[in-house]
Every structure is written in C-alpha cells, then in structure tokens.
C-alpha cells in the first residue's frame, strides 16, 4: 500500500499511448502515487500479488485476457476505474464492481470527476481523509466550461435555483449543478449540508449553535432536519 497521505494506483493497458496520458494525469494529483504499469493481465496479476494497490486504472480490451478476466481472478480487488475506447462495455462494467468508466480519449476534467468519486468513497476514519480534502478537485461546469476547483479551497456552496454558487478562499463560481449532485461529489468527511440551500466545509466553521453556524463573521442557517447530525459531526 502507499504512504499514509497517498493512494497507490496501477495502470493496466496494452497501449503505450494510454499509459502516457494516465501517467501525466496521475503525476498532477498529489494524493496519487503510481505504483506500477502493466501491459497485459498476466503482468498485472503477478504485480498485484506482490504489491496491493488502492486504485486500478484498467483497460478492458487486451490480447489473450481482458480486463474483466483480471477482475474475475481477484479475491479482494482494489477500487477500479475502467479505461476503454468501447462504450458498449459500460453496463457490463458495473456488474464487476467498477467504480467508474472512462472512455478514451480521456480528458483531464473527466479524469478528475472520476477521482472525485474515488476520494468520496474513502472512509473518514483513515489518516488519508486529510489528504483527500487537501489534494482532490471537484469539477463543475461554469459558463459551459469545465472548471476544476481544489476541494481544500472550498468554503461553502449556496443553492441559487438551477445553479450553485461555490465560494473559495480566492473567488466564487456560479456552476450549473444541483446542490444534491454537488453534495454527493464532495468528500463527505469534510463537507456537510446544513440547510437545503447551503453546504459548508466543516473545518472552516468557527462557531455553531442549534440554529446557525459561523464561518469567520458570516452566519449560515441550520435546517431542522440537519441539526442532530451536524451536532454529532462537530463533537
């Protein structure tokens, strides 16, 4: 496994060009550590027996044995993000427990969205939880363009009809996304929905009571249905 502040990952793909893309993307994420690169399933099986990893970037269509064949052999597989040029495997991929399905050519914003899903699945109790918030990005559409916002800079988000306004330590973004969708894409151990209109970063809260939380000198209302869980989270 990787060091406490990182997640180890393995690339399994028979195409050198796919390795180049993924190596570049992985290298740009502080919380990911590239443990190895394999070009066929047999290499991957041998590697994983000796070096367990947290995340597998796995191609499906490879010579002799497919990515699905690899998943059949693993008793306790890591989290899996499938990478393929063939969209027809999408439904089957989820039957094998794949976390996400990336179509080639893989673009960086879509890669980040997939990584957001992986980070959100990590348990809050582990030492990796701090690294998750500090290293990950949440990708949203702003004026038709995909924008990747560092999670560590996000202070709160406010629902505005069909949009959500995200406030960071540097600027704000008016994103085309629902509050519920944003809530599910943020690391749950670091963010909490306190009201139907607000999601806040728990570590940015400076004061709270039964009706409101405060971030610096700003006051945010706490909805009745959220009060009990918020009190538990802030203990």
GICORBEL-V593015 format. One line per field, one symbol per residue. psi: psi as a letter, one per 30 degrees, with the letter a starting at -180 (. if undefined). A space follows every 10 residues. Layout:
# GICORBEL-V593015
psi=???
This chain:
# GICORBEL-V593015
psi=lllfglkklk kjkfkeeeee eeeeeeffje fkkjflkkgl eeeeeeefef iklekkjkle jlkdkleeee effkeillkk jkjlgjffge eeeffggkel jkkkkkkeee eeeeeeeeef fkkfflffee eeeffllkkl kjhgkkkjkk effkelkkki cglkkkklfe alkjkillee eeeffkjfff lkjflffkkl keffkfllaf fllkjbgkkk kkleffeeee eefg.
